[in-house]
Amino acid sequence: MIQQRIQELARQYAAEFVEVRRHLHAHPELSYQEFETSRYVQEKLTAYGIPFSIKATTGVVGLIEGRNPGSRVVALRADLDALPIQEENDVSYKSTRPGVMHACGHDVHTTCLLGAARILAETKNEWEGTVKLLFQPGEEKNPGGASLLIREGVLENPAPQCIFGLHVNPQLPVGKLSFRGGKVMASADEIYITVRGKGGHAAAPHLTADTILIASQLLVSLQQIVSRNNDPLSPSVLSITSFQGGFTTNVIPTEVKLMGTFRAMDEGWRKKAHGLIERQCRELVSALGGEVDVLVDVGYPTVYNHEGLNTIARGIAEEYMGASNVEETEIRMGAEDFGYYSQLVPGCFFRLGTANREAGITAGVHTPKFNIDESAIEIGIGMMAVFGATAQM
């Protein structure tokens, strides 16, 4: 039985791929700069006898054909990039690059897909169809590497019938997986606002258009867009995260800059909100005597897990792991560019438990202390390989 064979190989190769993960963790690279990581992936695929092509400069797309290659096509995706964070872990495989760290687990994702690739290549005479391996750059930065790969045709020739991606979950105990059908993660758009006005002496505000006051009122009023226009049963968040203006105590500045993020679970509301944000900025700032430039930089769409595929995937996971080790993924307002794929192809984005409270491994993603219980790697390798070998719509 192919599941049992994959389980045995995942166990056999686990220690080897822990070392792969440690190498990747020690040598992180930022979004769209994953040149060494890409070469490392290419070297591994070459060693496994897997043909590949290069997409979006640092992306690597491999292809493994089993028996009857045209009968089914499954895509498996991992991301390559790291974050601009200084690592604070005291481990032998700590990042060797100041200010750059795999703080979101992409080293784990890449490792799991490499492990699955090796297993699928070795067992290709035991399963039917074709598996497409997507090692994707730039998940952490707009426009999102997924959009670039799609533009370069990774969902064509052959076209996958479904796509799988995993993500570490430092709140989920190691040994467990989680799945959810429907909306799983929010869209993410960046907001950039510049308020301009006549500056002047702080002792004579009547001779100015007070940009600090205008921007402050705009910041507060923007919160009403979500609270008074969105269906309260549909999650949405608008957060202004940066307020920059002024340089001394007695001068009202001529310019104030705001930055923030807008998240939504409903694509219709998302588009409506963009217009409301822009109108609120223009009309309020104008009414207070200022001028404004506003940019809503449209980012990743919502991650939608195909209900039918999720049911299939969860069933496979329960058979592989045991039903008691498979849970329901919670809805998150975080974003993931896997959403680009799942808008076009039935997708399943699932969570891999990596926490170990007894060992103190609990730090969240995007933090300097993030780490994983490395026994999760064997599970991630096995699950990606099983989905590649058996899943179909």
C-alpha positions in Angstrom: 0.0 0.0 0.0 1.4 3.4 -1.1 0.6 5.2 2.2 2.5 2.6 4.2 5.4 2.8 1.8 5.5 6.6 2.1 5.3 6.4 5.8 8.3 4.1 6.0 10.4 6.2 3.7 9.5 9.4 5.6 10.7 7.8 8.7 13.8 6.5 7.0 14.8 9.9 5.6 13.7 12.1 8.6 17.1 12.6 10.0 18.5 13.6 6.6 15.9 16.2 6.1 16.3 17.6 9.5 19.8 18.5 8.3 18.4 19.9 5.1 16.1 22.2 7.2 19.0 23.3 9.4 21.1 24.2 6.3 18.2 26.3 4.9 17.6 27.9 8.3 21.2 28.9 8.6 21.2 30.5 5.2 18.0 32.5 4.8 17.4 34.9 1.9 14.8 37.7 1.6 12.0 37.8 -0.9 13.0 37.6 -4.6 16.7 37.3 -3.5 16.6 33.5 -2.9 19.4 32.7 -5.3 21.4 30.3 -3.1 18.2 28.7 -1.9 17.1 28.2 -5.4 20.4 26.6 -6.4 20.2 24.3 -3.4 16.8 23.1 -4.4 17.9 22.6 -8.0 20.9 20.5 -6.8 18.6 18.3 -4.7 16.1 17.8 -7.5 19.0 16.9 -9.9 20.2 14.3 -7.3 16.7 12.8 -7.2 16.5 12.6 -11.0 13.6 15.1 -11.2 13.5 17.4 -14.2 12.8 21.1 -13.5 12.5 24.5 -15.0 13.2 28.0 -13.6 10.4 30.5 -13.2 10.3 34.1 -11.9 14.1 34.1 -11.6 14.4 32.1 -8.4 11.4 29.8 -8.6 11.9 26.1 -9.3 9.2 23.9 -10.9 9.8 20.2 -10.9 7.8 17.4 -12.5 7.5 13.8 -11.5 5.6 11.4 -13.7 4.1 8.2 -12.3 2.2 5.5 -14.2 -0.3 6.8 -16.7 0.9 10.5 -16.3 -2.2 12.1 -17.9 -4.6 10.4 -15.5 -4.3 13.1 -12.8 -2.1 16.1 -12.0 -1.5 17.3 -8.5 0.6 20.4 -7.6 2.5 20.7 -4.3 3.7 24.1 -3.3 6.4 25.4 -0.9 7.8 29.0 -0.4 11.5 29.8 -0.3 11.9 33.3 1.3 12.8 34.5 4.8 12.0 37.7 6.8 14.0 40.8 7.7 14.2 39.7 11.4 17.3 39.3 13.6 17.2 35.8 15.1 17.5 35.4 18.9 17.6 31.6 19.2 20.8 30.0 20.6 21.0 27.0 18.3 23.7 25.5 16.2 21.8 26.3 13.0 21.1 29.9 13.9 20.9 32.3 10.9 24.3 33.2 9.6 23.0 36.4 8.0 22.5 39.4 10.3 18.9 40.8 10.1 17.5 37.9 8.1 15.7 34.9 9.5 13.4 32.0 8.6 10.9 33.2 11.1 7.8 32.0 9.2 8.9 28.4 8.7 9.5 28.6 4.9 12.7 26.6 5.5 10.4 23.8 6.9 8.0 24.1 4.0 10.8 23.8 1.4 12.3 20.9 3.3 9.0 19.0 3.5 8.5 19.4 -0.3 12.1 18.3 -1.0 11.5 15.2 1.1 8.2 14.5 -0.6 9.9 15.0 -4.0 12.5 12.3 -3.1 9.9 9.9 -1.9 7.6 10.4 -4.9 10.5 10.0 -7.3 11.5 6.7 -5.7 7.9 5.4 -5.7 6.8 6.7 -9.1 6.1 3.2 -10.4 3.7 2.7 -7.4 1.3 5.6 -8.1 -0.5 7.0 -11.1 -0.5 10.5 -12.5 1.8 13.5 -12.4 3.0 15.6 -9.5 4.1 19.2 -10.1 6.5 20.7 -7.5 6.3 24.5 -7.0 9.2 26.0 -5.1 8.0 29.6 -5.0 9.9 32.8 -4.3 8.6 35.9 -2.6 5.6 34.8 -0.5 6.3 37.5 2.1 6.3 40.5 -0.2 3.9 42.1 -2.8 3.0 41.2 -5.5 3.5 37.7 -4.1 5.6 35.1 -5.9 2.5 33.0 -6.5 1.2 35.6 -8.9 4.5 35.7 -10.8 4.6 31.9 -11.2 1.0 31.9 -12.4 1.8 34.6 -14.9 4.6 32.4 -16.2 2.3 29.5 -16.7 2.9 27.1 -13.7 -0.8 26.2 -13.8 -0.6 25.0 -17.4 1.2 22.2 -19.3 0.2 20.2 -17.5 -2.7 21.9 -15.7 -3.1 20.6 -12.1 -6.5 19.4 -11.0 -5.8 20.4 -7.4 -3.0 22.0 -5.3 -1.7 21.5 -1.8 0.3 23.7 0.5 1.3 23.4 4.1 2.2 25.9 6.8 3.8 25.5 10.2 1.5 26.2 13.2 3.4 27.0 16.4 0.2 26.9 18.4 -0.6 23.4 17.3 1.2 20.5 19.1 3.7 18.5 17.0 2.1 15.3 15.8 -1.1 17.1 14.7 -2.5 18.5 11.5 -5.4 20.8 10.9 -7.7 21.4 7.9 -10.7 23.7 7.1 -12.9 24.0 4.1 -14.0 27.4 2.7 -12.5 30.7 3.7 -9.4 30.2 5.8 -7.2 33.3 5.6 -7.9 37.0 4.7 -7.0 39.1 1.8 -4.3 41.7 2.5 -4.0 45.2 1.0 -1.5 47.9 1.9 -2.6 51.5 2.5 -0.4 54.5 2.0 -1.7 58.0 2.7 0.0 61.4 2.5 -1.7 64.4 4.0 -0.4 67.8 2.9 -1.2 71.3 4.0 0.2 74.8 4.7 2.6 74.4 7.6 3.7 77.1 10.0 4.4 78.2 13.6 2.7 76.0 16.2 1.8 79.2 18.1 -0.3 80.4 15.1 -2.3 77.3 14.0 -5.0 79.6 12.5 -2.5 80.5 9.7 -1.9 76.8 8.8 -3.8 73.7 7.7 -2.8 71.6 10.6 -1.7 68.3 9.0 -1.2 66.6 12.4 -4.7 67.3 13.4 -6.1 66.4 10.0 -4.3 63.1 9.9 -5.4 62.3 13.4 -9.0 62.9 12.6 -8.6 60.8 9.4 -7.1 57.9 11.4 -10.0 57.8 13.7 -12.6 58.2 11.0 -11.2 55.4 8.9 -12.2 52.9 11.7 -15.8 53.7 11.0 -15.5 52.3 7.5 -15.4 48.7 8.9 -17.6 49.2 11.9 -20.4 50.9 10.0 -20.3 49.6 6.5 -19.2 45.9 6.8 -21.5 43.0 7.8 -20.4 42.3 11.4 -20.6 38.6 10.7 -17.9 38.9 8.0 -14.4 39.4 9.5 -12.5 42.5 8.4 -9.8 44.6 9.9 -8.4 48.1 9.0 -5.3 49.0 11.0 -3.2 52.1 10.6 0.3 51.1 11.7 2.5 54.1 11.0 2.0 57.8 11.7 5.0 60.0 10.5 5.1 63.7 10.6 6.8 66.6 12.3 10.3 67.2 13.5 10.2 69.6 16.3 7.9 71.1 19.0 7.1 74.5 17.5 6.4 73.7 13.8 3.3 72.4 12.2 4.6 70.2 9.4 3.5 70.5 5.8 3.2 66.7 5.4 2.2 63.7 7.4 2.4 60.1 6.2 0.2 57.2 7.3 0.6 53.5 6.5 -1.6 50.5 7.3 -3.3 47.3 6.2 -6.8 46.3 5.2 -7.9 42.7 5.6 -11.1 41.0 4.5 -12.7 37.6 4.0 -15.2 38.6 1.4 -13.9 39.8 -2.0 -17.0 41.8 -2.7 -16.7 43.8 0.5 -13.0 44.1 -0.1 -13.5 46.0 -3.4 -16.3 48.2 -1.9 -14.0 49.1 1.0 -11.2 50.3 -1.2 -13.6 52.9 -2.7 -14.8 53.9 0.8 -11.2 54.4 2.1 -10.3 56.5 -0.9 -13.4 58.7 -0.6 -13.1 59.1 3.1 -9.5 60.3 2.7 -10.3 62.8 -0.1 -13.5 64.3 1.4 -12.4 64.6 5.0 -9.0 66.0 4.3 -10.5 68.5 1.8 -13.1 69.6 4.3 -10.4 70.4 6.8 -8.4 72.4 4.3 -5.7 69.9 3.3 -4.7 67.8 0.3 -4.2 64.1 0.2 -2.7 61.3 -1.9 -4.0 57.8 -1.1 -2.9 54.5 -2.5 -4.6 51.2 -1.8 -2.0 48.7 -3.0 -4.0 45.6 -3.7 -2.3 42.5 -2.3 -3.1 38.8 -1.8 -6.7 37.5 -2.2 -8.4 35.4 0.4 -7.3 31.8 0.8 -10.2 29.6 0.0 -10.0 25.9 0.6 -12.2 23.9 -1.8 -14.8 22.1 0.3 -14.7 18.9 -1.6 -10.9 18.7 -1.8 -10.6 19.6 1.9 -12.9 16.7 2.8 -10.8 14.3 0.7 -7.5 15.6 2.2 -8.8 15.4 5.7 -9.8 11.8 5.1 -6.4 10.9 3.7 -4.7 12.6 6.7 -6.9 10.8 9.2 -6.0 7.5 7.6 -2.3 8.4 7.6 -2.1 10.1 11.0 -5.1 8.8 12.9 -8.3 10.8 13.3 -7.4 12.0 16.8 -4.4 13.8 15.3 -6.4 15.8 12.8 -8.1 19.0 13.9 -10.1 22.0 12.4 -8.0 25.0 11.3 -9.2 28.3 12.8 -10.0 31.3 10.6 -7.1 33.8 10.6 -6.9 37.4 9.4 -3.3 36.8 8.3 -2.7 36.5 4.6 -1.0 34.0 2.3 -0.3 34.3 -1.4 -1.5 30.7 -1.8 -4.8 32.4 -2.3 -3.8 33.2 -5.9 -3.6 29.5 -6.6 -6.8 28.6 -4.7 -8.8 31.2 -6.7 -7.9 29.3 -9.9 -7.5 25.7 -8.9 -9.2 23.6 -6.2 -6.8 24.1 -3.3 -6.1 22.8 0.2 -3.9 24.8 2.5 -3.3 22.9 5.7 -1.5 23.4 9.0 1.4 21.3 10.4 1.8 21.3 14.2 5.3 22.3 15.3 4.8 23.3 19.0 6.4 21.5 21.9 5.5 23.2 25.2 7.6 20.8 27.3 10.7 21.8 25.3 9.7 25.5 25.3 9.1 25.6 21.5 6.0 27.9 21.4 7.2 31.3 19.9 4.9 32.6 17.2 5.8 33.1 13.5 7.4 36.4 12.6 9.2 36.6 15.9 12.9 36.4 16.7 12.5 33.3 18.8 10.5 31.2 16.3 11.6 27.6 16.1 10.0 24.2 15.6 10.0 20.7 17.0 11.9 19.1 14.2 10.0 15.8 14.5 7.3 17.7 12.5 9.4 17.4 9.4 8.8 13.6 9.1 5.1 14.3 9.2 5.2 17.1 6.7 7.3 15.1 4.3 4.9 12.2 4.5 1.7 14.2 4.1 2.9 16.1 1.1 4.1 12.9 -0.5 0.8 11.1 0.2 -1.3 13.9 -1.2 0.9 13.9 -4.3 0.5 10.2 -4.8 -3.1 9.7 -4.0 -5.2 12.9 -3.9 -7.6 13.6 -6.8 -10.7 15.6 -7.5 
